Amino acid sequence: MRPSESEKPPYVAKVEKIEVDHRNNVRVKVRWYYRPEESIGGRRLFHGAKELFLSDHYDVQSAHTIEGKCIVHSFKNYTKLENVGAEDYFCRFEYKAATGAFTPDRVAVYCKCEMPYNPDDLMVQCDGCKDWFHPSCMGMSTEQAKKLEHFLCLDCDSEDDAKRSSNGYPDSTISESKVIVLVFILAIFALEESNAGLMSCVIFKPLSKPSSDLTVRPGTTKEVWSGEKWHEISASRAETE
């Protein structure tokens, strides 16, 4: 319906009844939709640009004030639209004009900002927890988010790192020190047995996978950690009498 001030957007109402009086004037009984900025609480960040509230405010207007027809979709159907036209709106709340109360009084929230879904804003879904997140809340731009093939939120990414650490070789100073001490002890033990035909030695650097080859064969060298640096150790056959 046409507003009294031309610069304002048109008013939207649901037609409940059409009547004709004794002078043949056509009048319509309507139930008004309110825009978020017309409500007591005002517009919030999660309110969509085409969002309306179905109010309990009824009125009777002349049919001549009707400007055109529009479609007010359910929230679910609106989010499925491939193209949103000028005549498309959506409604997910009923609104009591006198008290400012909404029905339902609570809706699902998403992201770490815990805001209801705004269909105008891009969100990305976590492959782990399946929750949805705003790119800006994840430190990304909209362009970066559109290029993502896989996404893990901060919590799921941390859990994934923890699982990888528990299944592999932990990246910690305590574990590294244990490896160094073990190599140092085994290296000393190997040096004490250097007169044998083959010298047994375990050689692996901290944070790397142990080698399955535990021997230093004649004419070859391997590195041994002494606690401060790596040393090359050669092995030769013991002279026979």
Summary of the structure (lengths in Angstrom):
residues: 241
radius of gyration: 36.7
end to end distance: 114.7
largest distance: 135.4
contacts: 556
relative contact order: 0.08
helix: 22%
strand: 26%
